[in-house]
């Protein structure tokens, strides 16, 4: 548990930095997190490979990596299968995120700020605080996921192990429309495509690029709402069709 909590804490600190930059300077959080990912990958690479000074490198290993975690920090396996309790933790985290977003005051504020920061500020909510909080909590979830990979699968950390993972998570979030429970089938679909690509190439003699094409099409049709509306001639809502519930003093 302490190792998993350390992963959460590290992720919260690292994720809170883009949130702070967003709150103070308006810097785009996607660009900042991508750059922070690059910094984290290179920093980890140096921490593992460094010999003078020796920091995390296991000098007895034939390849650059950290020492194996102690047995007490490893995630227990589920029934002798390759699965471990990280799967149950992920499902529990999904339910917890849904409860937090839709059943708590802080969750309501985060959703409001995300939907319309100006309206949230007008209602008395702290936009800056919610930016930092949302990014820190997201970083904590990412740290929990990373800790699960180290404690439950690899049991050590090698350079560049998490390179490219962040882009997959962006695609999964787009596919799930940021719904906490929809993340589960979206992640299973994406994971199935990634893990089955190699076997598909061997057994069906199909190029692995087919999976990348499918992934690109999925993201395009999910994200490109205007393209779909144009192709299917879906009429966008007009101003006069909108029902106004309330107006501000100046309107």
N, C-alpha and C positions, 0 to 999 in steps of 0.2 A: 504493500500500500504506500509506503514512503517513497519508493521509486516512482510509482505512478503519480503521486502528488508532486514530486519534483518535476516530472514532465509537464504537468499542468501549470505549475508556477512559472517554469521557464517559458512556456508558450504564452502565458498571460503577459509576462514582461516584454517578450519580443513582439507580440501582437499589439500591445498597448502603445508602442512607439509610433506606428502609422496612425493609430487613432488620435494620438496627441498632435501629430503633424497636421492631420485633417482638421482637428478642432482649432488649432492656433493659426494655421496658415492657409487652410483650404486645399491643401495638396491632395491629389486624388488617391484614394485608399488602395485601388487596384494596382496602380503603378508603384506606389510605395511598398506594398506587400511583395510584389514581384522582385523589386530591388532588395528588400530585406531577405527574401529567399536566397538570392544570389550571395549576399553577404554571409548568411548562415551556412550555406554549402561550402564556401571557400574558407570560412573560419573553422568549421569542423574539419575540413581537409587539412588545414595547418595544424590543428590541435592533435590530430591522429598521427600525421606523418612526421611531426617535428621530433628531432633527436637531440638537438641542442637549443633549448632545454628539452628534456624528455617529459612529455605531459600525459598523453593518453595512449601512446603506442604500446602494444604488446610486443616486446622484443623477442619473444620466443616463437611468434607466429611467422609463417612463410610469406604472408601477404600483409600489407598495412591494415591494421584493425585494432580496436580496443580489446582489452582482456574480456573474457566472458563474465557476465554478471553472476553474482553468487546465486546458488540454487534457491535461497529463500526469496530472491527478488524475481524469479521467473514465474510467469503466469502458468497455472496448472492446466494441463490438457483436459479436454472433454471426452471421457470414455475411451481413451487410447487412440483417438483420431488426431489428425494434424490441427484440428480446431482447438482453441484455448478460450479461457474465460473472457478474453478481450472481446469476443463476439457478444457475450451477454452484457458486458460493460457498454458496448456501443449501442445495443438496443435500449439499455437503461438510460443512457445519455440522450437518446432520441426522445424518449418519453419525458425526461427532465426538461429538455429544451422546449418541447411543446408546452408543458405546464408553465414554465417560466415566461414564455412569450405571450400566452393567452390567458393566464390565470393570475398574474401578478401585476402590480402597479409599474414596476420597473420594466417589465416586458412590454406593457402597453405603451410606455413612454418611448422605448426603443423603436417599436413598430411605427409610432406616430412620427418620430423624428426621421425615420427612414422614408416614410411616405411623403412628408411635407415638413421640412425643417422650419419654414417660416410660420406655418400654422402652429407647430409645436411651440415655437418661441412666443407667439402671440398668446398661447394658452398658459404660459408661465413655466414651461419645461426648460430644463437646461440642455441646450443642444450640444454644447461642448462636452459636458459630462457624459451624455449618452453616446456620443461618438466614441469617446475613450473606452467607456464600459463595454459597448458592443464589440469593439475590436479586441479588447483584452479577453473577454469571454470567448470569442472566436479563436483567439490564439491559444487559450487554455484547452479548448476542445481539440485543436490541432496537436498540441503537446501531448494530450492523452492518447491520441491516435498514434503518434510517433513512439510514445513509450510502449504502446501495445506491440508494435512491430519489433522493437528491440527486446522487450521482456518476454514476448510470447513466441517469436518466430526466429529471429537471428541470434538473440542472446549476446550480441556484440554489435558494435557500430563500425562500419567501414566507410571510407571516403566516398562522397557522392551517392550515398545510398538512397537519399530522398530526392535526388535531382529529377525534376519534371512532375513530381507528384502533385504539386500545387495546381498545375494546369488541369489535371484530371478532376480535381475537386471543384474547380470553377465550372467545368462542363457538367458535372453531376448536379451542382446547385442550380444551374440553368435548366437542366432537364427536369428537376424536381420542383421548379418554380418556387424555390426557397421554402417549401413546405417540409417541416421536420419529419413527418411520417413518410412522405413521398421520397425522401432521401434513401430509404431502405431499398425499394425496388430499383430506383435509379442507380444506386451504387452496385447492386447485384448485376444489373444489366451491363454496366460499364466494366465491372470486374470480370464478368464472364467473357466479354469481348476481348479484353486484354489477355486474360489467361488462356483462352482457347485459341488465340491466333496462331501460336506455334504449332499446336497439335493439328489444327486445321490445315496448315501448310504441309505437314508431313503426311497425313492420312488422305486428305481430299485433293492434294496437289493444287491448292489455291494459294495465290500470293497473299502474303501477310498484309500487303497494302490494302486489300479489300476491307479489312477491319477498320483501317484509318479512314477510308472513304465513307463507310457506314457511320462512324463516329462524327465525321464532318457534316454529313447530311442530317444527323440527329440534331446537332447543335444549330445548324442553319435553320431548320424548320421550327425549332423551339424558340430561337432568339429572333429570327427575322419575321416578326409578326406582320409588318407592313407588306413584305413580299407575298406572304400567303393571302393577305386581304386583297392585294392587287390581282393575283392570279385567279382567285375565286370570286372576284368582284363583290367582296363583302363591304357593305357601306359602313363607314365610320360614323360614330355618333356625332350629331351636329349640336351646336350650342343650344338651339331652340328645343332639341329633344331632351336635354338634361333637366332633371328635376332638382331645383335648388331647395335644400332643406333650411338653410339659414344664411344670412349675409352679414357682413361686417358693418360697422357704423358708417363707413364711408361709401357704402354701395346701396 
